[in-house]
Amino acid sequence: MLFLVVALLLLAVVLGSVAYLPWPVTLVLSAVVLCWLAVFTVRERRRRGRTGRA
């Protein structure tokens, strides 16, 4: 859960800085946050899937 909170805060910082950063930097940072959230989601689903079957 802490990773999700940090990822969302980082996303907010990236989105807030769009006016000041060049587009390529913004897109790269947004892609990093998106990948981070995707990895978190996959890990959570696998973990909950294992505990649900037991």
ABEGO torsion letter per residue (X at the ends): XAAAAAAAAAAAAAAAAAAABBAAAAAAAAAAAAAAAAAAAAAAAAAAAAAAAX
